[in-house]
């Protein structure tokens, strides 16, 4: 029983370490998208903006579904 608890604790530690690192990286990468909205530096269409936002929402929904135990196909970008 003590061995099982030790294994569970190790799994939680691995989860925490990976989750923290991956979340930090994901948030940083998402934040890099915001400067693209600068109309003085870039030109883009409403369709391109809608595509970016839709793709981000779909990706978040995929993560939510994974944690809820729902299986969903992976999103592929063109």
OpenMM code with the backbone's topology and positions (N, CA, C; nanometers):
from openmm import Vec3, app, unit

residues = "UNK UNK UNK UNK UNK UNK UNK UNK UNK UNK UNK UNK UNK UNK UNK UNK UNK UNK UNK UNK UNK UNK UNK UNK UNK UNK UNK UNK UNK UNK UNK UNK UNK UNK UNK UNK UNK UNK UNK UNK UNK UNK UNK UNK UNK UNK UNK UNK UNK UNK UNK UNK UNK UNK UNK UNK UNK UNK UNK UNK UNK UNK UNK UNK UNK UNK UNK UNK UNK UNK UNK UNK UNK UNK UNK UNK UNK UNK".split()
positions = [
    Vec3(0.0818, -0.1192, 0.0000),
    Vec3(0.0000, 0.0000, 0.0000),
    Vec3(0.0868, 0.1263, 0.0000),
    Vec3(0.1956, 0.1268, 0.0747),
    Vec3(0.2857, 0.2418, 0.0776),
    Vec3(0.3502, 0.2626, -0.0586),
    Vec3(0.3813, 0.1510, -0.1261),
    Vec3(0.4411, 0.1592, -0.2603),
    Vec3(0.3437, 0.2229, -0.3594),
    Vec3(0.2135, 0.1876, -0.3483),
    Vec3(0.1113, 0.2436, -0.4362),
    Vec3(0.1001, 0.3952, -0.4153),
    Vec3(0.1035, 0.4385, -0.2912),
    Vec3(0.0940, 0.5813, -0.2591),
    Vec3(0.2163, 0.6550, -0.3141),
    Vec3(0.3334, 0.5920, -0.3027),
    Vec3(0.4557, 0.6520, -0.3542),
    Vec3(0.4483, 0.6670, -0.5056),
    Vec3(0.3957, 0.5665, -0.5736),
    Vec3(0.3800, 0.5711, -0.7182),
    Vec3(0.2819, 0.6805, -0.7583),
    Vec3(0.1700, 0.6902, -0.6859),
    Vec3(0.0709, 0.7938, -0.7156),
    Vec3(0.1300, 0.9328, -0.6953),
    Vec3(0.2085, 0.9486, -0.5890),
    Vec3(0.2717, 1.0765, -0.5602),
    Vec3(0.3700, 1.1132, -0.6713),
    Vec3(0.4455, 1.0138, -0.7194),
    Vec3(0.5404, 1.0354, -0.8279),
    Vec3(0.4670, 1.0768, -0.9556),
    Vec3(0.3547, 1.0128, -0.9835),
    Vec3(0.2756, 1.0468, -1.1018),
    Vec3(0.2218, 1.1894, -1.0919),
    Vec3(0.1801, 1.2282, -0.9713),
    Vec3(0.1296, 1.3648, -0.9520),
    Vec3(0.2424, 1.4663, -0.9701),
    Vec3(0.3596, 1.4350, -0.9189),
    Vec3(0.4737, 1.5249, -0.9347),
    Vec3(0.5100, 1.5411, -1.0820),
    Vec3(0.5088, 1.4305, -1.1562),
    Vec3(0.5377, 1.4360, -1.2993),
    Vec3(0.4328, 1.5204, -1.3712),
    Vec3(0.3048, 1.4995, -1.3345),
    Vec3(0.1964, 1.5761, -1.3954),
    Vec3(0.2165, 1.7248, -1.3697),
    Vec3(0.2413, 1.7597, -1.2441),
    Vec3(0.2587, 1.9015, -1.2078),
    Vec3(0.3737, 1.9653, -1.2846),
    Vec3(0.4852, 1.8961, -1.2922),
    Vec3(0.6024, 1.9508, -1.3608),
    Vec3(0.5745, 1.9697, -1.5096),
    Vec3(0.5181, 1.8676, -1.5718),
    Vec3(0.4885, 1.8773, -1.7148),
    Vec3(0.3798, 1.9809, -1.7428),
    Vec3(0.2749, 1.9806, -1.6613),
    Vec3(0.1647, 2.0747, -1.6815),
    Vec3(0.2130, 2.2187, -1.6678),
    Vec3(0.2927, 2.2438, -1.5666),
    Vec3(0.3431, 2.3797, -1.5452),
    Vec3(0.4275, 2.4265, -1.6634),
    Vec3(0.5192, 2.3422, -1.7072),
    Vec3(0.6075, 2.3788, -1.8181),
    Vec3(0.5293, 2.3963, -1.9480),
    Vec3(0.4390, 2.3035, -1.9762),
    Vec3(0.3630, 2.3109, -2.1011),
    Vec3(0.2652, 2.4274, -2.1016),
    Vec3(0.2028, 2.4536, -1.9875),
    Vec3(0.1086, 2.5649, -1.9788),
    Vec3(0.1816, 2.6973, -1.9969),
    Vec3(0.2957, 2.7111, -1.9315),
    Vec3(0.3744, 2.8338, -1.9448),
    Vec3(0.4138, 2.8563, -2.0910),
    Vec3(0.4578, 2.7503, -2.1570),
    Vec3(0.4982, 2.7603, -2.2971),
    Vec3(0.3782, 2.7942, -2.3861),
    Vec3(0.2636, 2.7312, -2.3604),
    Vec3(0.1438, 2.7553, -2.4413),
    Vec3(0.0951, 2.8992, -2.4260),
    Vec3(0.0913, 2.9474, -2.3018),
    Vec3(0.0463, 3.0851, -2.2770),
    Vec3(0.1416, 3.1832, -2.3445),
    Vec3(0.2691, 3.1596, -2.3326),
    Vec3(0.3668, 3.2481, -2.3965),
    Vec3(0.3459, 3.2514, -2.5483),
    Vec3(0.3288, 3.1358, -2.6068),
    Vec3(0.3104, 3.1277, -2.7514),
    Vec3(0.1817, 3.1966, -2.7953),
    Vec3(0.0748, 3.1785, -2.7198),
    Vec3(-0.0514, 3.2450, -2.7511),
    Vec3(-0.0345, 3.3964, -2.7414),
    Vec3(0.0370, 3.4419, -2.6394),
    Vec3(0.0596, 3.5856, -2.6237),
    Vec3(0.1372, 3.6451, -2.7409),
    Vec3(0.2168, 3.5640, -2.8093),
    Vec3(0.2901, 3.6116, -2.9260),
    Vec3(0.1984, 3.6419, -3.0440),
    Vec3(0.0767, 3.5916, -3.0403),
    Vec3(-0.0195, 3.6167, -3.1488),
    Vec3(-0.0766, 3.7582, -3.1392),
    Vec3(-0.0954, 3.8086, -3.0176),
    Vec3(-0.1581, 3.9401, -2.9969),
    Vec3(-0.0896, 4.0535, -3.0725),
    Vec3(0.0428, 4.0620, -3.0756),
    Vec3(0.1055, 4.1716, -3.1495),
    Vec3(0.0751, 4.1718, -3.3002),
    Vec3(0.0288, 4.0585, -3.3517),
    Vec3(-0.0086, 4.0540, -3.4930),
    Vec3(-0.1283, 4.1444, -3.5230),
    Vec3(-0.1976, 4.1882, -3.4198),
    Vec3(-0.3148, 4.2744, -3.4394),
    Vec3(-0.2768, 4.4190, -3.4703),
    Vec3(-0.1487, 4.4519, -3.4640),
    Vec3(-0.1017, 4.5882, -3.4908),
    Vec3(-0.1197, 4.6226, -3.6381),
    Vec3(-0.2208, 4.7023, -3.6669),
    Vec3(-0.2534, 4.7400, -3.8059),
    Vec3(-0.1456, 4.8279, -3.8685),
    Vec3(-0.0602, 4.8894, -3.7884),
    Vec3(0.0491, 4.9694, -3.8434),
    Vec3(0.1613, 4.8828, -3.8995),
    Vec3(0.1667, 4.7583, -3.8541),
    Vec3(0.2740, 4.6692, -3.8987),
    Vec3(0.2261, 4.5585, -3.9917),
    Vec3(0.0972, 4.5227, -3.9819),
    Vec3(0.0465, 4.4076, -4.0565),
    Vec3(-0.0867, 4.4400, -4.1216),
    Vec3(-0.1141, 4.3692, -4.2287),
    Vec3(-0.2434, 4.3759, -4.2952),
    Vec3(-0.3028, 4.2361, -4.2911),
    Vec3(-0.4299, 4.2291, -4.2545),
    Vec3(-0.4971, 4.0996, -4.2457),
    Vec3(-0.6464, 4.1195, -4.2673),
    Vec3(-0.7115, 4.0090, -4.2995),
    Vec3(-0.8553, 4.0135, -4.3249),
    Vec3(-0.9326, 3.9667, -4.2022),
    Vec3(-1.0614, 3.9989, -4.2024),
    Vec3(-1.1482, 3.9502, -4.0954),
    Vec3(-1.1518, 3.7976, -4.0944),
    Vec3(-1.1450, 3.7378, -4.2126),
    Vec3(-1.1471, 3.5920, -4.2226),
    Vec3(-1.0235, 3.5319, -4.1557),
    Vec3(-0.9092, 3.5952, -4.1721),
    Vec3(-0.7869, 3.5450, -4.1091),
    Vec3(-0.7966, 3.5540, -3.9565),
    Vec3(-0.8523, 3.6636, -3.9077),
    Vec3(-0.8700, 3.6804, -3.7632),
    Vec3(-0.9673, 3.5757, -3.7105),
    Vec3(-1.0773, 3.5546, -3.7818),
    Vec3(-1.1757, 3.4544, -3.7405),
    Vec3(-1.1124, 3.3157, -3.7373),
    Vec3(-1.0277, 3.2861, -3.8350),
    Vec3(-0.9610, 3.1563, -3.8400),
    Vec3(-0.8713, 3.1364, -3.7171),
    Vec3(-0.7919, 3.2378, -3.6844),
    Vec3(-0.7027, 3.2288, -3.5684),
    Vec3(-0.7837, 3.2051, -3.4409),
    Vec3(-0.8861, 3.2868, -3.4205),
    Vec3(-0.9659, 3.2764, -3.2981),
    Vec3(-1.0419, 3.1440, -3.2910),
    Vec3(-1.0963, 3.0995, -3.4034),
    Vec3(-1.1682, 2.9715, -3.4063),
    Vec3(-1.0731, 2.8559, -3.3736),
    Vec3(-0.9551, 2.8604, -3.4305),
    Vec3(-0.8570, 2.7547, -3.4076),
    Vec3(-0.8139, 2.7501, -3.2609),
    Vec3(-0.7932, 2.8667, -3.2013),
    Vec3(-0.7578, 2.8709, -3.0592),
    Vec3(-0.8704, 2.8150, -2.9733),
    Vec3(-0.9943, 2.8549, -3.0022),
    Vec3(-1.1086, 2.8040, -2.9246),
    Vec3(-1.1220, 2.6528, -2.9387),
    Vec3(-1.1057, 2.6027, -3.0616),
    Vec3(-1.1171, 2.4587, -3.0853),
    Vec3(-1.0079, 2.3825, -3.0097),
    Vec3(-0.8892, 2.4401, -3.0047),
    Vec3(-0.7791, 2.3752, -2.9328),
    Vec3(-0.8079, 2.3688, -2.7834),
    Vec3(-0.8612, 2.4768, -2.7279),
    Vec3(-0.8973, 2.4776, -2.5860),
    Vec3(-1.0081, 2.3759, -2.5611),
    Vec3(-1.1055, 2.3686, -2.6495),
    Vec3(-1.2152, 2.2729, -2.6351),
    Vec3(-1.1620, 2.1287, -2.6390),
    Vec3(-1.0644, 2.1032, -2.7233),
    Vec3(-1.0038, 1.9703, -2.7301),
    Vec3(-0.9397, 1.9333, -2.5964),
    Vec3(-0.8712, 2.0287, -2.5347),
    Vec3(-0.8090, 2.0037, -2.4046),
    Vec3(-0.9165, 1.9801, -2.2992),
    Vec3(-1.0222, 2.0623, -2.2995),
    Vec3(-1.1320, 2.0431, -2.2042),
    Vec3(-1.1922, 1.9035, -2.2188),
    Vec3(-1.2168, 1.8629, -2.3413),
    Vec3(-1.2751, 1.7311, -2.3659),
    Vec3(-1.1827, 1.6190, -2.3192),
    Vec3(-1.0537, 1.6361, -2.3392),
    Vec3(-0.9580, 1.5340, -2.2957),
    Vec3(-0.9641, 1.5155, -2.1442),
    Vec3(-0.9716, 1.6257, -2.0702),
    Vec3(-0.9777, 1.6162, -1.9247),
    Vec3(-1.1127, 1.5657, -1.8757),
    Vec3(-1.2134, 1.5742, -1.9596),
    Vec3(-1.3456, 1.5204, -1.9248),
    Vec3(-1.3605, 1.3761, -1.9716),
    Vec3(-1.2555, 1.3225, -2.0329),
    Vec3(-1.2583, 1.1840, -2.0778),
    Vec3(-1.3245, 1.1634, -2.2120),
    Vec3(-1.3527, 1.2724, -2.2798),
    Vec3(-1.4131, 1.2621, -2.4125),
    Vec3(-1.3019, 1.2547, -2.5161),
    Vec3(-1.3222, 1.1683, -2.6148),
    Vec3(-1.2228, 1.1534, -2.7210),
    Vec3(-1.2662, 1.2409, -2.8371),
    Vec3(-1.1699, 1.3159, -2.8895),
    Vec3(-1.1975, 1.4028, -3.0024),
    Vec3(-1.0776, 1.3978, -3.0958),
    Vec3(-1.1046, 1.4083, -3.2245),
    Vec3(-0.9923, 1.4010, -3.3179),
    Vec3(-0.9061, 1.5261, -3.3048),
    Vec3(-0.7798, 1.5088, -3.3368),
    Vec3(-0.6827, 1.6163, -3.3255),
    Vec3(-0.7086, 1.7201, -3.4346),
    Vec3(-0.6913, 1.8465, -3.3983),
    Vec3(-0.7084, 1.9568, -3.4937),
    Vec3(-0.5837, 1.9651, -3.5793),
    Vec3(-0.6029, 1.9766, -3.7097),
    Vec3(-0.4889, 1.9932, -3.7969),
    Vec3(-0.4971, 2.1294, -3.8643),
    Vec3(-0.3846, 2.1956, -3.8679),
    Vec3(-0.3768, 2.3270, -3.9315),
    Vec3(-0.3359, 2.3097, -4.0762),
    Vec3(-0.3837, 2.3967, -4.1614),
    Vec3(-0.3470, 2.3847, -4.3040),
    Vec3(-0.2008, 2.4127, -4.3277),
] * unit.nanometer
topology = app.Topology()
chain = topology.addChain("A")
for resn in residues:
    res = topology.addResidue(resn, chain)
    for name in ("N", "CA", "C"):
        topology.addAtom(name, app.Element.getBySymbol(name[0]), res)
